[in-house]
Amino acid sequence: MVLSTTVSQRKHIKRKAPRGFLKRVFKRQKPHLRLETSGDLLMHLNCLLFVHRLAEESRTNACENKCGIIKKEHVLAAAKVILKKSRGS
Amino acid sequence: MADSGSPDSEPTTRTLLRRVLDTADPSTPRRPRSARAGAQRALLETPSSRRLSSQTKTTARRRSQRIRSIGKLAHVQASGYLEEQTPRTLLKNILLTAPESSIVMPKSVVKPGPAPQVVQPSSRESSRGSLELQLPELEPPTTLAPGLLAPGRRKQRLRLSVFQEGMDKGLPLSQESRGNADASSLTSSLNLTFATPLQPQSVQRPGLARRPPTRRAVDVGAFLQDLRDTSLALAPPDTVLEDTQPFSQPLVGRSPSVHHSLPCPSHSGAEDAERAVSHRTRSTGPRLQNNSPGKPAQLLAGKAEERTEKSLSMSKVKEAARARGSARAQEPEGHTQVTEAEGSQGAIETKEPEGSSGDCPTSSRRVSPELASSTPEFLQAKRIQGLEPAPPPSTAVLPSEPLEPLSARLPPRARTPGPKACQNPYKTGLSHYAKLFSFYAKMPMEKKALEMVEKCLDKYFQHLCDDLEMFAAHAGRKTVRPEDLELLMRRQGLVTDQVSLHVLVERHLPLEYRQLLIPCAFSGNSVFPAQ
């Protein structure tokens, strides 16, 4: 009736969230804080959205330069913008 | 208990014991008898008196009386079992439990002699002695009994001491032998130990005594040659792996001698044989289980341990005896055997230098049945890793099959399994998101661009954690909750009044995570996840 917190039906999840990695990253950065169970899923969502925005921005930069390949400079420029946007403060 | 039709002329163990019980002096001055014990003795007295009268009729009557007395005895025993563990009661128990038919051959006359004396000192000894009666391969009682019977039945205490002496004589021999065998250094005195290991096993644990397993004759020279080959192939690091014994001899002094004594490059033959054996055992387990227990473990141990010069036959026999003994004492597949067998390995290994190098294929073939052993497959696997890949054509196809993949496995073994996964798990996680970046971009990318993305991600994670900490502190908490995450996303501009968090969750996360994040109502007025 009530679903379990673990995924038991099919273990094969496409685009699995690296929950362990995220938890470890958070612990390394802020050892005095704790992260809740669903928090790392939302963290993963946040990362996905960040990467998505970054990719979009990089693609736009590459297209503006009329390049068929995304280069380092495009990514760098895009990162500056997106990181500023993602500051949250 | 059913009566067996054995005539009086051929006394069975049971009848002899009975006779002893009845004729022996019932009142033991040492132990004060309770009323029940006295009743017991009274019961015994009556059959004994009848027995003394006429021997020809006794067989039938004895049994019937025995049944009756035993029936009554059961009563007494049931009530006072725990209270009085007298030799008499113990012997009675033996009679009750032991089978009627005489397993013992003509020696049965001799064996019951020590049995009554055994009962007296302790219950343990009595049980041992009684069980000894049943075991045909028991030697100490037979050897000791004549000496015991000579003084006469009245001097029971004297006989007990004599018996104990005899037992002690038998035991230290075996212990010595085992001690020597355990020590990797083998001396010629081990010759004596070959026979004795049989005894101590049965004496100490008569229930575990088994028939000696039939073993094929082994070409010792070829076998040792193969062993030498394998040991040569094995580098010192392998020995460290294989040396699972807690009391292994120091390898430092041994390894140089090993290298000296192993010049032949044909060691691979033995190794292959070992590999073949190990694999064969895995596939055909029951075939050579008897042989298996000691040999491969022994081989493995030998390589790991010191090699001393011994006669080929000596080490072989010793190995066989040891394997037999160890097989009897322990489970056939127990790893503990390895430790014992490993002790004998040293001797086997020393033999290797003496073997002929040309014997490799044949020896390996011959060796393989010996080596087919249940045991330490894990050890064998470790060994196999160090083995050279030169399967002799004569060996079976089966061994050659596992050899090749193993040999192929050897070179990559040196390298780490994954360059990034092990060294830098953080980088692995970042590369995971970098791959997603390349997917989202839908355009070809440079490698440097990907590295740039990883750097950005690193910065992003730092910012993320700082923000979360700020939000949690603002809420007066030390735990970061999903509400903090939602607030962050709102501030980032991802979650707006038009686009809620749930919408984003549904868009980007797989079903399983959606179910965990978005509360849903289920039957029975329950919501998951609980709010």
Chai-1 contact restraints between the chains, C-beta under 6 A:
chainA,res_idxA,chainB,res_idxB,connection_type,confidence,min_distance_angstrom,max_distance_angstrom,comment,restraint_id
A,M1,B,F522,contact,1.0,0.0,6.0,A-B,restraint_1
A,V2,B,F522,contact,1.0,0.0,6.0,A-B,restraint_2
A,V2,B,S526,contact,1.0,0.0,6.0,A-B,restraint_3
A,V2,B,F528,contact,1.0,0.0,6.0,A-B,restraint_4
A,L3,B,Q515,contact,1.0,0.0,6.0,A-B,restraint_5
A,L3,B,F528,contact,1.0,0.0,6.0,A-B,restraint_6
A,V7,B,E512,contact,1.0,0.0,6.0,A-B,restraint_7
A,I13,B,P510,contact,1.0,0.0,6.0,A-B,restraint_8
A,I13,B,E512,contact,1.0,0.0,6.0,A-B,restraint_9
A,P18,B,G429,contact,1.0,0.0,6.0,A-B,restraint_10
A,P18,B,H432,contact,1.0,0.0,6.0,A-B,restraint_11
A,F21,B,G429,contact,1.0,0.0,6.0,A-B,restraint_12
A,V25,B,F461,contact,1.0,0.0,6.0,A-B,restraint_13
A,F26,B,C465,contact,1.0,0.0,6.0,A-B,restraint_14
A,Q29,B,C465,contact,1.0,0.0,6.0,A-B,restraint_15
A,K30,B,C465,contact,1.0,0.0,6.0,A-B,restraint_16
A,K30,B,E469,contact,1.0,0.0,6.0,A-B,restraint_17
A,L33,B,E469,contact,1.0,0.0,6.0,A-B,restraint_18
A,L33,B,V480,contact,1.0,0.0,6.0,A-B,restraint_19
A,R34,B,T479,contact,1.0,0.0,6.0,A-B,restraint_20
A,L35,B,V480,contact,1.0,0.0,6.0,A-B,restraint_21
A,E36,B,R481,contact,1.0,0.0,6.0,A-B,restraint_22
A,S38,B,P482,contact,1.0,0.0,6.0,A-B,restraint_23
A,S38,B,L517,contact,1.0,0.0,6.0,A-B,restraint_24
A,G39,B,V480,contact,1.0,0.0,6.0,A-B,restraint_25
A,G39,B,P482,contact,1.0,0.0,6.0,A-B,restraint_26
A,G39,B,L485,contact,1.0,0.0,6.0,A-B,restraint_27
A,L41,B,Y513,contact,1.0,0.0,6.0,A-B,restraint_28
A,L41,B,L517,contact,1.0,0.0,6.0,A-B,restraint_29
A,L42,B,P482,contact,1.0,0.0,6.0,A-B,restraint_30
A,L42,B,L485,contact,1.0,0.0,6.0,A-B,restraint_31
A,L45,B,H508,contact,1.0,0.0,6.0,A-B,restraint_32
A,L45,B,L509,contact,1.0,0.0,6.0,A-B,restraint_33
A,C47,B,Y433,contact,1.0,0.0,6.0,A-B,restraint_34
A,L48,B,H508,contact,1.0,0.0,6.0,A-B,restraint_35
A,L49,B,L494,contact,1.0,0.0,6.0,A-B,restraint_36
A,F50,B,Y460,contact,1.0,0.0,6.0,A-B,restraint_37
A,V51,B,Y433,contact,1.0,0.0,6.0,A-B,restraint_38
A,V51,B,L436,contact,1.0,0.0,6.0,A-B,restraint_39
A,V51,B,F437,contact,1.0,0.0,6.0,A-B,restraint_40
A,H52,B,Y440,contact,1.0,0.0,6.0,A-B,restraint_41
A,A55,B,F437,contact,1.0,0.0,6.0,A-B,restraint_42
A,A55,B,Y440,contact,1.0,0.0,6.0,A-B,restraint_43
A,A55,B,A441,contact,1.0,0.0,6.0,A-B,restraint_44
A,S58,B,A441,contact,1.0,0.0,6.0,A-B,restraint_45
A,R59,B,A441,contact,1.0,0.0,6.0,A-B,restraint_46
A,R59,B,M443,contact,1.0,0.0,6.0,A-B,restraint_47
A,I69,B,P444,contact,1.0,0.0,6.0,A-B,restraint_48
A,I70,B,A441,contact,1.0,0.0,6.0,A-B,restraint_49
A,I70,B,M443,contact,1.0,0.0,6.0,A-B,restraint_50
A,I70,B,M445,contact,1.0,0.0,6.0,A-B,restraint_51
A,I70,B,A449,contact,1.0,0.0,6.0,A-B,restraint_52
A,K71,B,E446,contact,1.0,0.0,6.0,A-B,restraint_53
A,K71,B,A449,contact,1.0,0.0,6.0,A-B,restraint_54
A,K72,B,K448,contact,1.0,0.0,6.0,A-B,restraint_55
A,K72,B,A449,contact,1.0,0.0,6.0,A-B,restraint_56
A,K72,B,M452,contact,1.0,0.0,6.0,A-B,restraint_57
A,V75,B,A449,contact,1.0,0.0,6.0,A-B,restraint_58
A,V75,B,M452,contact,1.0,0.0,6.0,A-B,restraint_59
A,V75,B,V453,contact,1.0,0.0,6.0,A-B,restraint_60
A,L76,B,M452,contact,1.0,0.0,6.0,A-B,restraint_61
A,A79,B,C456,contact,1.0,0.0,6.0,A-B,restraint_62
A,S86,B,Q492,contact,1.0,0.0,6.0,A-B,restraint_63
A,G88,B,D467,contact,1.0,0.0,6.0,A-B,restraint_64
A,G88,B,L488,contact,1.0,0.0,6.0,A-B,restraint_65
A,G88,B,R491,contact,1.0,0.0,6.0,A-B,restraint_66
A,G88,B,Q492,contact,1.0,0.0,6.0,A-B,restraint_67
